[in-house]
Amino acid sequence: MFSLKSAGRRAARTTAVGALAVATCATLMAGSAGAIVNGTDSTERYPFMATIPESAPKHGLYDGNCGASLIDPQWVLTAAHCVTGDGLVLDGIVRIGSEARKSGGTVRSIERTVIHPGFVSGDGRAANTDDIALVRLDRPVSEQPVRIAERAGRPGTPTRILGFGTTVDTELKFAERLQELRTRTGAVGECAPGYADRTRLCTISQLPGAMACFGDSGGPQLQKGRHGRWELVGATSGPGAPGVACSAGPGLYTHVPAYADWIRKTIRKTPGHAS
């Protein structure tokens, strides 16, 4: 996960801006394409794509965001580190279904957040443990939710990542239009030892010098399912190896299908949910 503390340490090694980017990676993780580092403008509509505006004034961030995926008319899924952390301040809203970072789509207030009980915040191999959270909106939306895949494809399966994160490794230059990047499911061994496992996907860019980065955290990794429709397999979590720039890859993604039972139980037991 991109933590504020690790960002500070990296800043000392690189530049102040770069350090900030790493420090706020939890909020800003971006990819290596377009809005992602070296990504491209979105080529189709993704009605389930959501954005969670947030800031971290304590660390000099006043216009950040995380990504999220609409999985139910009244719930979005994101990374746990996107909704809790040192100095993190949520704006209290979620924007759903827009290709623009600050306009369009449907805006709803955040009613509550539910962080996975196993989430571990910190640095190192355990930093991304159970990095998943659910956000309940104050009212349902009309946009079509994305289906959660039964499982991620084998290594080499084509996937796609989306985000409004920074387009530059060491600067907080957020994309104003939704970005996408062609990726693939990687083998466990393509990430650093101990990073990828049953609950964390190693993700590899199909283009050189590209991957999600600051501001992309929580956003979706998609694969084509039955009938050629996009299905959700991952949520952007952090780098797949220590001390590497976003664009150098690989990326680490929470394996969403592994949490399907927790997701269903959480939604069903929430007061006011229509079963």
C-alpha positions as CSV (number, residue, x, y, z in Angstrom):
1,M,0.0,0.0,0.0
2,F,1.1,3.5,-0.5
3,S,1.4,4.9,2.9
4,L,2.1,8.5,4.1
5,K,5.0,7.3,6.2
6,S,6.7,5.5,3.4
7,A,6.1,8.4,1.2
8,G,8.1,10.6,3.5
9,R,11.0,8.3,3.6
10,R,11.1,8.0,-0.2
11,A,10.9,11.8,-0.4
12,A,14.2,12.0,1.4
13,R,15.7,9.7,-1.2
14,T,14.2,11.5,-4.2
15,T,12.3,14.8,-4.2
16,A,9.8,16.4,-2.0
17,V,7.1,16.0,-4.5
18,G,8.1,12.4,-5.1
19,A,8.1,11.7,-1.4
20,L,4.6,13.2,-1.1
21,A,3.4,11.1,-3.9
22,V,4.7,7.9,-2.3
23,A,3.4,9.1,1.1
24,T,0.0,9.6,-0.2
25,C,0.0,6.6,-2.5
26,A,-2.8,5.1,-0.5
27,T,-4.9,8.0,-1.6
28,L,-3.3,8.6,-5.0
29,M,-2.1,5.3,-6.4
30,A,-1.9,5.9,-10.1
31,G,-1.1,3.6,-13.0
32,S,1.4,3.7,-15.8
33,A,-1.1,4.7,-18.5
34,G,-3.1,7.8,-19.2
35,A,-4.3,8.9,-15.8
36,I,-2.4,5.9,-14.7
37,V,1.2,6.4,-15.5
38,N,1.4,6.1,-19.3
39,G,-2.2,5.1,-19.7
40,T,-4.7,6.3,-22.3
41,D,-8.1,8.0,-22.2
42,S,-10.9,5.6,-21.5
43,T,-12.2,3.9,-24.7
44,E,-15.7,3.0,-23.4
45,R,-18.1,3.9,-20.7
46,Y,-17.6,2.3,-17.3
47,P,-20.8,3.1,-15.4
48,F,-19.5,1.3,-12.3
49,M,-16.3,3.4,-12.0
50,A,-16.4,5.6,-8.9
51,T,-14.2,8.2,-7.3
52,I,-13.8,9.1,-3.7
53,P,-12.5,12.7,-3.2
54,E,-10.2,13.1,-0.2
55,S,-7.3,15.1,1.1
56,A,-4.5,14.9,3.6
57,P,-3.7,18.5,4.7
58,K,-1.3,17.2,7.3
59,H,0.9,16.0,4.4
60,G,0.2,18.8,2.0
61,L,-2.4,17.0,-0.1
62,Y,-5.5,19.1,-0.8
63,D,-7.0,17.6,-3.9
64,G,-6.6,13.8,-3.9
65,N,-8.8,10.9,-4.6
66,C,-9.1,7.2,-4.6
67,G,-10.9,4.9,-7.1
68,A,-13.8,2.5,-6.3
69,S,-16.2,0.2,-8.0
70,L,-20.0,0.1,-7.8
71,I,-20.9,-3.5,-6.9
72,D,-24.5,-2.8,-5.7
73,P,-26.9,0.1,-6.3
74,Q,-25.9,1.5,-2.9
75,W,-22.4,0.1,-2.3
76,V,-18.9,0.8,-3.7
77,L,-15.8,-1.3,-3.1
78,T,-12.4,0.3,-2.6
79,A,-9.1,-0.3,-0.8
80,A,-9.1,-0.1,3.0
81,H,-6.2,2.3,3.0
82,C,-8.4,4.7,1.0
83,V,-10.8,5.3,3.9
84,T,-8.5,5.2,6.9
85,G,-5.0,6.5,7.5
86,D,-2.8,9.1,9.1
87,G,-4.2,12.5,8.4
88,L,-6.6,11.3,5.7
89,V,-9.8,13.3,5.4
90,L,-12.7,12.2,3.2
91,D,-14.8,14.8,1.5
92,G,-17.9,12.6,2.4
93,I,-19.1,12.0,-1.2
94,V,-18.6,9.4,-4.0
95,R,-19.0,10.2,-7.7
96,I,-20.2,7.3,-9.8
97,G,-20.2,6.7,-13.5
98,S,-18.4,9.7,-14.8
99,E,-15.4,9.9,-17.2
100,A,-14.4,13.2,-15.5
101,R,-12.8,13.4,-12.2
102,K,-14.7,16.4,-10.8
103,S,-18.0,16.5,-12.8
104,G,-20.8,14.4,-14.2
105,G,-22.1,11.1,-13.2
106,T,-24.1,10.7,-10.0
107,V,-22.9,12.1,-6.6
108,R,-23.9,10.5,-3.3
109,S,-23.0,11.1,0.3
110,I,-21.1,8.5,2.2
111,E,-23.4,6.9,4.8
112,R,-20.9,4.5,6.3
113,T,-17.6,2.7,5.6
114,V,-16.9,-0.9,6.5
115,I,-13.2,-1.8,6.7
116,H,-12.2,-5.5,6.5
117,P,-11.3,-6.6,10.1
118,G,-8.1,-8.1,9.0
119,F,-6.7,-5.0,7.4
120,V,-3.1,-4.3,8.4
121,S,-1.8,-0.7,7.9
122,G,1.9,-0.3,7.6
123,D,4.9,-1.0,5.4
124,G,6.5,-4.2,4.2
125,R,4.9,-7.5,3.0
126,A,1.9,-7.2,5.4
127,A,1.0,-3.7,4.4
128,N,-1.6,-4.8,1.9
129,T,-3.2,-7.6,4.0
130,D,-6.9,-7.5,3.6
131,D,-6.7,-4.1,1.9
132,I,-10.4,-3.9,1.1
133,A,-13.4,-1.8,2.3
134,L,-17.0,-1.2,1.5
135,V,-18.7,2.2,1.3
136,R,-22.5,2.5,1.7
137,L,-24.1,5.4,-0.2
138,D,-26.9,7.4,1.4
139,R,-29.2,6.5,-1.6
140,P,-29.1,3.9,-4.4
141,V,-27.9,5.0,-7.9
142,S,-29.2,4.1,-11.3
143,E,-25.8,3.1,-12.8
144,Q,-25.2,-0.5,-13.5
145,P,-22.9,-2.3,-10.9
146,V,-20.1,-4.5,-12.0
147,R,-20.3,-8.2,-11.4
148,I,-17.6,-9.7,-9.2
149,A,-15.8,-12.5,-11.0
150,E,-15.9,-16.0,-9.6
151,R,-12.1,-16.0,-9.7
152,A,-9.2,-14.3,-11.4
153,G,-7.9,-15.8,-14.6
154,R,-4.7,-17.8,-14.9
155,P,-1.4,-15.9,-15.2
156,G,-1.4,-14.2,-18.6
157,T,-5.1,-13.5,-18.7
158,P,-5.7,-10.1,-20.2
159,T,-7.1,-7.5,-17.7
160,R,-7.7,-3.8,-17.7
161,I,-7.2,-1.2,-14.9
162,L,-8.9,2.2,-14.5
163,G,-8.1,5.3,-12.6
164,F,-7.9,9.0,-12.1
165,G,-4.5,8.9,-10.5
166,T,-1.3,10.7,-11.2
167,T,0.1,10.4,-14.7
168,V,3.7,11.0,-13.5
169,D,5.6,8.8,-11.1
170,T,7.0,11.6,-8.9
171,E,4.3,14.3,-9.2
172,L,0.7,14.6,-8.1
173,K,-0.7,15.4,-11.6
174,F,-4.1,13.8,-11.5
175,A,-5.9,12.9,-14.7
176,E,-9.0,14.9,-15.2
177,R,-10.4,12.2,-17.6
178,L,-10.6,8.6,-16.7
179,Q,-7.6,6.6,-17.8
180,E,-7.2,2.9,-18.6
181,L,-4.3,0.5,-19.1
182,R,-4.0,-2.9,-20.7
183,T,-2.6,-5.3,-18.1
184,R,-2.5,-9.1,-17.4
185,T,-2.7,-11.4,-14.5
186,G,0.8,-12.1,-13.3
187,A,2.3,-15.2,-11.7
188,V,3.0,-15.0,-7.9
189,G,6.7,-15.0,-8.7
190,E,6.5,-11.9,-10.8
191,C,5.9,-9.8,-7.7
192,A,8.4,-9.6,-4.8
193,P,8.5,-12.6,-2.5
194,G,5.6,-12.6,-0.1
195,Y,3.6,-9.9,-1.8
196,A,1.2,-11.9,-4.0
197,D,-0.8,-14.8,-2.7
198,R,-4.4,-16.1,-2.6
199,T,-5.8,-12.7,-1.6
200,R,-3.4,-10.5,-3.6
201,L,-2.9,-10.4,-7.3
202,C,0.4,-9.6,-9.0
203,T,-0.5,-7.4,-12.0
204,I,1.7,-6.8,-15.0
205,S,1.4,-4.0,-17.6
206,Q,1.2,-5.0,-21.3
207,L,3.0,-1.8,-22.1
208,P,6.4,-0.8,-20.9
209,G,6.7,1.9,-18.2
210,A,3.1,1.9,-17.2
211,M,1.1,0.9,-14.1
212,A,-1.4,2.3,-11.5
213,C,0.0,4.9,-9.1
214,F,-1.0,7.6,-6.6
215,G,-4.7,8.3,-6.7
216,D,-5.6,5.0,-8.5
217,S,-5.8,3.1,-5.2
218,G,-9.1,1.2,-4.7
219,G,-9.9,1.3,-8.4
220,P,-10.9,-1.7,-10.5
221,Q,-9.0,-4.4,-12.3
222,L,-11.3,-6.0,-14.8
223,Q,-11.3,-9.1,-16.9
224,K,-13.8,-10.2,-19.6
225,G,-16.3,-12.7,-18.3
226,R,-19.2,-14.6,-19.8
227,H,-20.9,-12.8,-22.7
228,G,-17.9,-10.5,-23.0
229,R,-18.8,-8.3,-20.1
230,W,-16.4,-6.8,-17.7
231,E,-16.1,-8.5,-14.3
232,L,-14.3,-7.2,-11.2
233,V,-11.2,-9.2,-10.2
234,G,-9.0,-6.7,-8.3
235,A,-8.8,-3.5,-6.4
236,T,-5.7,-1.4,-6.7
237,S,-3.6,-1.8,-3.6
238,G,0.0,-0.8,-4.0
239,P,3.3,-1.7,-5.6
240,G,4.2,-5.3,-6.1
241,A,7.8,-4.8,-5.1
242,P,9.6,-2.5,-2.6
243,G,11.3,0.7,-3.6
244,V,10.2,0.8,-7.3
245,A,8.5,3.6,-9.2
246,C,4.9,3.1,-10.2
247,S,5.8,2.8,-13.9
248,A,8.4,0.2,-13.2
249,G,5.7,-2.2,-12.0
250,P,4.4,-4.7,-11.1
251,G,1.2,-3.7,-9.3
252,L,-0.4,-5.4,-6.4
253,Y,-4.2,-5.8,-6.4
254,T,-6.6,-7.1,-3.7
255,H,-8.1,-10.3,-5.2
256,V,-11.8,-9.3,-4.8
257,P,-13.3,-12.7,-5.5
258,A,-11.5,-14.1,-2.5
259,Y,-13.6,-11.7,-0.4
260,A,-17.0,-12.4,-2.0
261,D,-18.5,-14.1,1.1
262,W,-17.4,-11.2,3.3
263,I,-18.8,-8.7,0.9
264,R,-22.2,-10.4,0.7
265,K,-22.5,-10.9,4.4
266,T,-21.5,-7.2,5.1
267,I,-24.1,-5.9,2.7
268,R,-26.9,-8.2,3.9
269,K,-26.4,-7.6,7.6
270,T,-26.4,-3.8,7.2
271,P,-29.6,-2.2,8.5
272,G,-31.8,-0.9,5.7
273,H,-30.5,-3.2,3.0
274,A,-33.2,-4.6,0.8
275,S,-32.5,-8.3,0.4
